[in-house]
Amino acid sequence: MSLTKQFSIGFLFVLLLVFFGTVYINVNSFRAYVENQLSSHAQDTATSLGLSISPYVGDENSLPIVETMVNAIFDSGFYQSIVLKDTNNNVLLEKQNPPAPEGVPEWFSELFPLNPPVSETEINSGWNIAGVMTVTAHPGKGYAQLWENAQSTFRFTLLLFIVGSALLYAVLRAILIPVFSVVNASERISARDFSEIQDVPKTKELSLMVRAINKMAGILNKQHNELTAQAQSYYQSAYVDSLTHLGNKLALDNRLARLFADKEMMPTGYLVIVRLSSLGDVNQNEGAQTADIYINTLAHIVKTKGSDLSAETYRVRGGDFVVLLEGVNETRCCDFLNELSDEFSAQTLPMYTHGFAHIGAAKFNELSNKQQLLENADAALTSAKNTTKRWQLASELETRISQNEWRKQFNRIIRDNAVDIVKQPVKDFDNNILYSECYARFRGENEKEYLPMSQLIAESQHLHYSGELDTLILKKILTLLSSAGAENVGINLSPLTLAERVYIDKFLDLVKNSPESAQHLVVEIQEVCLQNAPDNTLYLAESLRELGAKLTIERVGSSIAAFSHLRKLRPNYIKLDGSFTRNIHTIEDNQFFVRSLVNIAHGLNITVIAELVEEEKEAQTLQELFVDCIQGYMVCAPSKWIQAV
């Protein structure tokens, strides 16, 4: 029972006791007064009437006179009975009125009974006793007075009760509003929302309580901000180039390590190396300041041109930049290189003695080797100096599928529901399964082989099929989940699905139609979505929370975008980017950064998961850094999810 109800019921009970007690005591006191009045009246009547008839008592011939005198008194209605007896106790005269009061409820008479007083007087004839007269007062008039008094007392006390209840409500409200504010603030703090209570009550005790909560919230908020600022500062110094504010060589190494360690996503795309052709001459002839402008100009061009392709740009050293075009086919890559080339040509100045910049690009897929990829791109870069467009593409590694063919494939997949699900568990260090992440495999036309996921993901995003494929995958997972029981499973949403509210609503509608399965669903979205579609991401998070589903932010740490969104978004889990997991036992910078991320997440009551764990030493180091759960081939390889019969 809530505190409001307890206070209200308690005080109301006390008021009711006071109300009924006051009415009862007042009426009962008035009843005693009425009984005394009746007794006095009866005694006075008996005395005066006895004196009046004493000359006539003892003479039978005078009895009519006595009766006439008694009738005159009795007919007034204030007496229940008048009885005259002789010395031998024989009744000489008797008058009776019915005892029932008029106009008074029977229950009231039973609750407050009046005992009619009986008064006696001796009647003397000379010096001898001639008889005894007994007078009993009638209770009717007393009940009428008592009933009228009870009604007046009830009405007045009821008015006081109503006024008292209203005042009690006002007082309780004044007291409980700050109490509820403290309760809500405590709940917000437990949810890691450290906002303070704005309305501080004037009551001293309540004011002290609210100020104490505000002080605690302020301290926690300060600690959280300090941890966040520390992590951001370290990220900037360790992984961001100070001049261009792009990722540095360490960030690129981490990214490539994750790229080729992720066996399930099957990456594909192009690695592009851009080199400032005349940096040495500019630095020597024009000075360091002009060289810095030269470098920043290239950084701005590459970053701007690559934004449409979600390109990741890094400055690895001096005038060398690396651009990762993940999920991009050859046509789009060549278009990107041509745009860069045209922009570089437009930047030509006399001080660029060897041209503005030249470009080399090499294709990669899940089978690529990092060292060989960099060598291929570097070889293409060397050849690019002698080409007209000043860019060179390394040899193509595999046969391409046309976009028209991909459209046919996507339409067939959606029509035939040609999707299988494999899942990989996320476990804590006690080997308990937190949930299993699901991956999709799309069957080819022969139903025996799967389509290459690296190309499929890239083309689905380019041709805007991501939302429909995510919906198809969710339907399949919900079907499997309905027969699997209480198993928690995770599903990945693509960034393009998060970019369009219509696909988010379709996704949520499917979850709403399966409320029991929703309790076991974990939706995974990439950290980049927090930056590219913050409103849609927040909308998804709040909707999932209402449905009872959970949210995971994956690839956390690949940028600093997540830090400013985690507290507002309040996900259930975060997954550290795999670039920090690989060989973490040998890289102190990554250990320090992961420890900072874990401190921030645990401060927000968020479970931390490390993915792509493949070695025991990595798992041991992650456990020492207080990571909660791990996922990867060391834990368990993905297995096909077969529907239970």
KAQUI-V243370 format. One line per field, one symbol per residue. phi: phi as a letter, one per 20 degrees, with the letter a starting at -180 (. if undefined). A space follows every 50 residues. Layout:
# KAQUI-V243370
phi->???
This chain:
# KAQUI-V243370
phi->.fffffffffffffffffffffffffffffffffffffffffffffffff ffegfdfodffefgfffffffgffffnecebccdcefemefebbccdfff fdmdgffffffcfdegfddcbeddcmedeercddddfefgffffffffff fffffffffffffffffffffffffegfffffffffffffemdefefeee fefgfffffffffffffffffffffffffffffffffeccffeemefeff ffgfffffgeeefeflfbqcddddcffcffffffedoffffffgffffgf fffffeffdlfddcdealddccdedemdefffffffffffffffffefcg fefdnfacccccecbfefdgfffffffffffffffeefelbbdfgfebfe dfffffgffffffffelecdddccfdceedmeefadfdcecdfffemdde fffgffffffffemdfffffffffgfffffffdenedecdcedfgffffc fffffffffffffcfffgfddcedcegfffeebfffffffffffffened ccedmfofbeffgedfffflffccdfgffefflffddfffffffffffff fffdmdfddddmeccfffffffffemfeccbqfffaffcfedffe
